Amino acid sequence: MDNITNITVNGLIITPLKRVVAPGGDVLHAIKASDKGFIGFGEAYFSKIKFGSIKGWKRHTQMTMNLVVPIGEVRFIIYDDRDKSNNVGIFQQVMLDSKDNYNRLTIPPMVWLGFQGINEPSSTILNIASIEHSIQEIDKKELSEIKFNWNK
C-alpha cells in the first residue's frame, strides 16, 4: 500500500537551510537554537547509507530528530500511525540532498521513519537529536511490517 500524500504529517517540519558559497568550500547551515523545530540538544551524530540501501522502520518515543543531508541524497518515508493523529495511515516522502533540496527535516516522536540511499556510492545524514540516544526509547519494525513499495 502506497498512500503517499501531499498532506504534511502532524508535527513534521521541513526547513530550508542556508548554504553560503565560499571560494575554498561552502558552509552548510544545520540548526540554530532559535529555529522552529529546535526542542533541545541531546547529541548530534552522522549515519551513512549506501546507494540503494534501505534502513527502517524505526520510531523514537521521546526524541525529536532534526535530519540534514550534507553529503549525497536520501529519500525519507515517514509513516504516521498515531491514534490521535488526523493523518493516520498516510506516508509522506521527503527527498533531501546537499544541493537542490538542502533542507532540515524535523520528525516528532512516535512517527515511523524509513530511508533509502539515492546517491552513489553513499550518503551521509546528520541527526541533531533533542535527547541523547537511548535504545529504551526506540521502537523498530522489519521493512515488511509496514507495507510500502520502495521500488517506486
Secondary structure, 3 states (H helix, E strand, C coil): CCCECCCCCCCCEEEECCEECCCCCCEECCCCCCCCCCCCCCEEEEEEEEECCEEEEEEECCCCEEEEEEECEEEEEEEECCCCCCCCCEEEEEEEECCCCCEEEEECCCCEEEEEECCCCEEEEEEEECCCCCHHHEEECCHHHCCCCCCC
